[in-house]
């Protein structure tokens, strides 16, 4: 059965997600949030970077639909909006491992 062609808008949404995940700090943020909701301050402490840097990357991930945010008093909490992203990360890691194993066999 042939797959239907994706609309230009759908392709752009897919590309936006890949762009959002294509930066190391954003991947680190996603991994830090995998265990549950955290405040911006907790993320700054865990990733040892500035609040401005964390906030910039959180905004990109939220705009791409990967995170959700909730405000409670003075705190803003972030959590994973789409846990299926971790399936994709596992697939990429598995593929990368196979690639590196193959390269290693060529060098030995």
N, C-alpha and C positions, 0 to 999 in steps of 0.2 A: 504494500500500500504506500503510495507516494505521500510525502509530507506536504502540507500546504505552505506556500510561500509566506514569509512573515512580512507584515506591513513595515513601512519605513519608520513609523512611530514605535513599533515594537522593537525593531532592531536598535533604535536610538536608546530605548529604555534598558535593553540588555547591555549595550556599550557603556551606559552610565554606571551600571552596577560594576562592570569589570574595571572601569576607571577608578571608581571609589575604592575598590579592593586592591588596586594596583600600586599601592604605596605602603612601604614597610610599617610605618607607624600606625596606619589604619588597620593593618593585619594584626599588629600587636594589641590594639584596642579591642578588636573583635575577640581575640583569644582571652584577653583580660575579662571580658564580659561573658564569656562562655559559661562560667560558673554561676552567674546571676547578676542582678542589678547592682550598680555602683554609682556613687556620686562622682562629680568631676574631681573633687579633692582626693578621693580614693584612687582615681585613675592617675592623677598627677603623681601621687606618692608611689603607686605601683610601677609606673613606667618611667619615673625619674626624669621628667621633662617639665616644661613650663605650662602654666594654666592656659596661656594664650595658644600655645601649640596644640594642646589637647582639645581645646574648644573649637579650633579651626577644623581639625580632623573629625570631631564628633558631628559638626554641622554637615560636612560632606556625606558622612555615613547615614545621617538622619535623612537628608534630602534624597538620597538614593533608595530610601525605604528599608535599609538594613538595620537601623536602630529606631527605638522609640524613646521618647523622653517624657518625664513627668516631674512636675515641680511640686515640692512640698516645703512650705515655708521658704527659707532662704536657700535650700538645697535643690539641685536639679539632679535627678536620677536617670541613668541611661540603662537600657537593656536591649537584648537582641530582639528585633521585630520579626526576623525570618530565620529560624534555626536551620533551615535547609542549606544555608550557606556553608555550614560545617561539612555537609556531605560533599559539596564541591571541593572544599579544601582537602578533605581526605582523598578524593580522587586525584587531585593535583599532586599531593604528597606521594601517593602510591606510584603515579606515573613518573615523578621525578626520581624516586628510589630505583625503579626499574632502569631508567636512563643512566643513573650514576653507577648502578651495578654492572650494566653492560660496558660502560666506559672503563670501569675498574678491571673487568676481565680482559679487555683489550690491552691494558697496560701491564698486566702480569704475565 
